Amino acid sequence: MAKPNEKLADALRALKRLQAKQHGVIESGDLKDAHRIILFDEGFLRQVMKGWYICANPSDREGDSTAWYAGFWLFVSGYLQKRFGKRYCLNVDASLLLHTKSTLIPGQVTVITQEGGTSVLKLPHDNSLLIYPDAKNLTRNRVEVNGLQVLSLPETLCRLSPQAFKNNPREAEIALSMIRDPGDLLAVLLAGEGMVAAAGRLAGALRFVGRPEDADRIAHTMRLSKHEIRESNPFLIASPTLGDSRERSPYVMRLLSMWAGWREDVLANFPLAPGWPKSTGKYLANVDERYVADAYNSLSIEGYQVTDELIERVAKQGWNPDADDQDKRDRDALAARGYYQAFQAVRASIAGILAGENPGKVARSAHHRWYGELFAPSVTTGILEPHQLAGYRSGPVYIRNSMHTPLPREALIDAMETLFKLLEQEPEPAVRAVLGHHLFVFIHPYFDGNGRLGRFLMNAMLASGGYPWTVIRLKRRDAYMDALERASVDGDIVPFTQFVAEEMSGL
């Protein structure tokens, strides 16, 4: 008779085979009952709805949404593929999110099918699928994005409602910028019925974002086809955030749009910069005074168990992994030592900024060094492999319980290049600090340490305006995480701006 551990191992082997084929989306019939039961009981499977499961991490706590948000689109793709093959299409709103590489998880996804009945499927964490048949309006102009059948980008824009331009202006502007030739839009507008109003909206939208020739082409071509259009701007935002951008990456366009759309909100909700400190030495001495409080709070926010005594010990070079077995085993000590080394590297960067170097250029050249110092002690003791200090992550990473999914590996180089260009070009230190921090953790370029590095970046940018080193306190961790989430998910940077200002003043 097989031992319990052998049964689990056998079940895990079966699960691994399915993961490779089905991306972690499991239907009850895919596994033997015995395998499914033991995998569910041990936490390797999590039920999505009756008869359907996703792979999970046994260490996840009850109610943890990380695995669900991380695998949301994979589940939707796998479920729809098994039920309908390719005989379905996501609606306009979902198509827009996928084309523009939105990192958000929508509350409900609408699916148009060729056959079947109407149903609303309740999914975990208040998500749902609305499925309804409409063979007549199931467009043939479908493309596949992330394994899902969606409207083509031109058809998505042509079918976008006036309300969608108001509710999702960033996604609409990014999608419009992804259209290089208005002929792609005209092909849809001229072939479909009832597209006159859409043509007027798109002509107005193109003119608003700084593409008057393209707007004129749509209006003129529609008139040649005996369609009199009434041009109207569907956007409610005061000014475009991308302008006549021909940037190809929707990830980069999103960062540019966020920066341009948010900087005035930051300036309106953050104190004026004190100005260049009169004494660099005095400023750096004040930075040194904040080390203990900063290390305690920053490490504790990330979940490390850190004491003041430990921080003081490593700051005085009292940690020796070669001579002290306890230190070698103690990951918290490694984290604290790494934080001390990184803090010193950031301090050196601030000295360069105060000497007149461009803050963005300093951060560009130094951020990998900060990261290396942060984790060097873990490499020294063999907990991490040396190659893990090489640079940006080589795979996906997720933020616990966040509805925002960080950028994929292939987008990191362009995204980080864009972030540093924005920092280099931005004249206002408050904007550099607040948006630099937020966009760094929005991108999440490393496997670990993104929160600590984001706060280091924030403080280096604050120094460029003479603002004091600011500690994000552990007791306000929930407010901190909520403010970041509201910016990433709701598109509202004001709460995070106000939060940083409050922490800076010690409120």
N, C-alpha and C positions, 0 to 999 in steps of 0.2 A: 504493500500500500504506500502511495507517494506521501512524503512528508509535506506539511503545510508550505514550507519554503519552496519545495520543488513544484507544488501546484501553482504557486504565485509566479515562479520563474517561467513555467510553461505558458501561463496566461499572458505574461508580459511579452513573450516571444510572439504570440499570436497578435497581440496589440501592435507590436512593432511592425509586423508585416502590413497591417491595415493602415497604420500611420503613413507608410511610404506611398500607399495607393490612394488613400482617401483624405489625406491631410488632417487626420485626427478627428474626422466626423464619423461617428459610429452609429449604425442602426442595430437594433437588438439582434436581428437575424444574422448579422455579420460575425457574431461570436457564439461559441457554445455557451449554453446557460451557465455552466460551472465557471467558465472563464469570466464571463460578464459579471457574475455575482461577486467573485473574489476581487476583481479589479475595482468594482464599485465600492465594496466594503473597505478596501485598503486605500481608497482615495485616488486611484489612477484614472477613474472615469467619473464624470459628473453629468447628471441627467439634465438635459435641456428641456425636454418635454417627453411625454410618454413614448417610449420606444426609440428615443434618440439621445445620444450622449456626445460629449467632447472629452478629449484627453485632458487630464488635470494634474497638478502637482500635489502629492499627498501632504505636503507641508502647508498648503494653503489653509487659512482659517475659515470657519463657517461664515458664509456671507461675503467672503472675499470675491470681488468682481474682476480681478486681474486676468485670470485665465479666460473668462468670458469675453471681455473687451478685446483681449489680444487675439482671440480666434473668431471674433464675430463674423467678419466677412467670409472667412473660410467655412464656417458652419453654414451660412446662408448659401454660399456657392455649392457646397457638397449636398445640402438638403435639396436644393432646387434641381441640381443635376440628376440626382437619384429619382426624383419624382417626375420631372418634365423633360429631361434631356436638355435640348436647346430650344424647346418649344415654349419659350417665355421671354419676357423682357422687363427689366426694372423700369419704373416710371421716370418721368423727366427729372424730378428732384434727386432721386438716388443716382441717376445717370450723371447729373451735374457733379455730385460729390465725388464720384469715382473718376471721372475725367480730370477733375482739377486736383486729384490726389489729396483730398481733404483728410485730415487725421481724426475727424470726429466720427462718433458712432451715433447715427440717427435713432430717434425713439421708435419710429416705425418705418419699415420699408414696404413700398407698394409694388406688387408683382402682377403683371398682366400675362395671362396664360392663353393657350390655344384651346384647352378643354378643361373640364372639371367644374367644380362649384366654387362659390364665394365662401371664404373662411378667413377668420382672424386667428392667427396662431400666437398665443402668449408665450413669450420667451423670458429668460431670466433678466432680472434687474430692470423691469419695466420696458423692455424692448418687445416688439411684436412684428409679425409679417401679415400684411393684408394681401390676400391672393384672390383675384377675380378673373373670370374668363371674358375675353373680348377679342375673338379671332379676327373680326373685321378691322379692328384698329391695332392689331399686333403688327407693328411696322416690319418691313423687310430690311430696312436699313439698320440692322443690328450689328454691333461689334462686340468683341469679348474684351473685358477689362478685369483683371484680377480673377479670371475664371468665371465671370458673371456676364450674362447677356444684357447689354445696355443699348440705348439709342446712340447713334453716331454723334460725334460732337456737334457738327452743323445742325443736325435735326434737334438735338437737345436745346441749342440756343434758339432755334426757330419756334420750338414749342414752349419755351420758357414763359410763364405767365408774368404779367406786370407785377403781381405780388412777390414773385420769386426774386425779381430784381431789387425789390425793397427789403425783403427778408434776408437775402443772401447776396449782398452787393459784392463782397470779396470774391465769392465763387463765380459770380456772373462776369465780373471784370477779368478774372484770370482766364475763364473760358473764352471770352471775346479776344483776349490777347493771344490765345493759342491758335486762332484762325488767321492764317497768313494771307489768304486770298479770299476776298468777299464772294468770289465766284462759287466757293463751296457752299455759302449760305444761299446764294441765288438759285443754285441747283435744287435746293429743297423748297425754297419759297415759290418758285415757278411751277414745280411739279405737284404741289399739294393744293388742296382746297382750303379756302378760308384763311389764307396766309397774308392777306393785305395788311391787317393790323400788326402782325408780327414783323412785316417788312418795315413799317413805320417805326416800330420800337427799335429794331436793330439799326436802322439808319440814324435815329436819334442817339442811340447808345454809342455808335461808332464816332459820331461827331463829338459827343461829350468826352470821350477818352482821347481825343486828339487825332482822329483819322478822318478828316473831312472828305478827302478824295474817295475813300471807300464808301462813306455815307452817300456821296453824290452818285457813285456808281450803282448802288442798290436802288436809289430813288429813280435814276434815269432808266435803268433796265426794266424796272417794274412798269414805268410809264410806257416804255416801248411795247410792252406786252399788254397794254390797255388796262393797267391797274393804277388807279389814282390813289396814292398813299398819303396819309397824314403823318408827317414825321413828329415824333414825341420822344423826349428823353425819359426812359423808365427808371433811371437811378434817382434816389433821393439824397445821396451823399453830396456834400458841398462841392467837392472837386475829385477828380480821378486820383487813385493812389498809384497807378502804374503809368498813366499817360500812353503814349504811342510806343509801348514796350514790345519789342520783338524777341524778348528773352524766351528761350525754348522750354526751360524746365518749369513746370507748375509749382514745384517745391520752392524754387528761387523766387518766382513771382509772388507766392504767398508771403514769404519773408519781407520782400520789398513793400508789398501792400500793407502788411501789419505795421511796419516801421512808419511809412508815410501816413497811414490812417490814424496812428496812435500818438505821434510825437506832440501834437498840440494838446492832447489830453494830459500827457505827462507834464508839460510845461505849466498847464493851468492848475495842477494839483500837487506840485512839488515846490519846496522853498527855493528862492533864488540862490544861486551859488555864492558862497562867501567870497570867492576869489582866491587868487594864488596865495598860499601861506607865506608869511614874511620870513619864516625860518624853517627851512627844510628839516634841519636837525630836530627842532621842537616837534614838528608834525610827526616825524618818524618815531620820536620818543613816545608820543601819544598812541601811535599804532602799537608799539611794544607793550604799553600798559593794557591794551585791550586783548592781548593774546590769550590769557587764561580764560576770561569770560567768553571770548569768541570760540576757542577750542572746545570748551565744555558744551556750549549751546549747539555749535555746528555739528559736532560728533554725536551728541545726544539726539538731535533731530533725525539723524540717519539711523538711529537704533543702536549705537554702540553704548556700552555701559562704561562710562568714564568718570573718574573721580578727580577732584582737584589735586590730590596727592600724586596721582599718576601723571597728570599734566605737568606739574611742577618737576617731577622726577625726570621725565624725558626732556623737558626744556633745559635742565641742567646737565644733560648728557649722561643721566644715570641709568640708561637702558643699554644693555649689552647682550645681544642674542647669543654670542659665542660663549660667554661666561655664565650666563644666568638661564637655566633651563626653564624657569617659570616664564621669563620674558619670551622665550622662544615659543612656548605653547600659547601664550596669551595674545589672541588676535586683537583685543582691545588695546593692548600696549603697542602692537604694530600699527594700528590705526592712529593712535595718539602720536607716535613717533613720526609717522608719515605726515601727519597734519603739521607738526612742528617744522619739519623740513620744507614742506610746501609753503607754509606761512613765511618762512625766511626768504624763499624764492619770490613770493609776491611782494614782500617788503622791498627787495632789491629792484623789482619792476617799478614800484611806486617811486623809488628814488630816481629812476630814469625818467619817469613821467614828470616829476617835479623839477628835473634838470632841463625840461623843455622838449623832450621827445614826444612824438605823436602818440597819444594813448592807445589808439587802435593798432598802430604798428607795434607798439610794445607788447600788447596782448597777443597779437598774431604770432610773434616770434617766441613768446614766453609760455604760452598756455600748455604746450606739450611738456615743457620743463616742470611746470607746476604739477601736472598729472604724474610725471615720472617720480618726482619727489614724494608725492602722496602715497604711492604704492611701492616704492623701492624697498622699504623694510620687509614687505611681504615676499618680494623676490629673493632678498638676501636669505631668508629663512626657508625658502623652498615652498611656501604656500602658493605662490603664483609662479608661473613660468616666465623666463625673461622676455619671451616674445610678446607677453601681454603688456609690456611697456612700449611697444612699437608705435602705437598711434591709435587712430579711431577704431571703433568696434568693427568686427567682421561679420556680424549677424544682427538679428533683431533684439530689441530690448523693450521692456514695458514698464510703465509707471504704476505702482500698486494702486488699484482701485480708481484709476483715472479713466475717463472716457476719451482721453486724447492718447493716440498711439504715436510714439516718436517716429521720425523719418526713417525710411529704410536705408540699409547700408549704402546702396548705390547713389543715394542723394547727398551723402554727408560731405564729400569734398566740395561740391558746388555750394552747398548750404553754408558751410563754415567760411568759405571764401567770401560769400556774400555778406555774412555777418561782420567779418573784419573790415570789409570795404565800407559798410555802413558806419561802423565805429570810427574809422579813419576820417570819413567825410562829415560826420555829425559835429556841428559847432557847439551844441549845448551839452555840458557834462551830465545834467540830470537825465537827459534822454539816453545818453550813452550808458549810464548806470542802470536805469530801470529796464530799458528795452534790451540792453546787452545781457542782463541776468535772465530776463524772461525768455528771449530767443535762444539762449544757450541751453537752457533746460528743455525748451520746446523741441530743439533739434536732438538733444541727448546724445552727443557724439561718442561717448565712451560707454563701456559695459558697466562701469561703476564710478562713483565719485562725482557724478554730474552736479548734484546739489551743492556739494562743497566747492567745486570749481566755479559754479555759477555765482556763488556768494563771494568768492575771491575776485572774480571778474567785476562784480558790482562794486566792490570796495576799491579796486584799482581805478575804476572809472569815477567813483565819487572823489577820490583823491585829486583827480584832474581838475576838479572845480573847487578844491579846498574844503569839501564836505568832510566830516569826521568819519573814521572807520566805524561802520555800523554793524552791530551784532543782532542777528535774528534770534530772538530768545526762544528757548525750548517751550516755555509756558504758552507761547503764542503759535506753536507749530500748526495747530488745526486752522487758525486764521490764515497763516502763511500758505498752507497747501490749498485752502479754499480760494484764496485770491489768485494763485497761479492757475488753478483749474478754471476759474471764471474767465480769465484772459484766454486760455487755450480753447475752451469749449464754447463760451458765450461771446467771445470777441470783445470783452470789456476790460480794458487795461486800468481803469480808474481805481478799482479796489486794491490792486497790487501797488499802484503808485502811492496811494494814500497809506497803505500798510508800511511800505519802506520808509516813507516820511515820518510816520509815527515811531517806528523802531529807531530811526536816526535821532529823534528828539527824546526817546525814552518814555513815551506815553504809555 
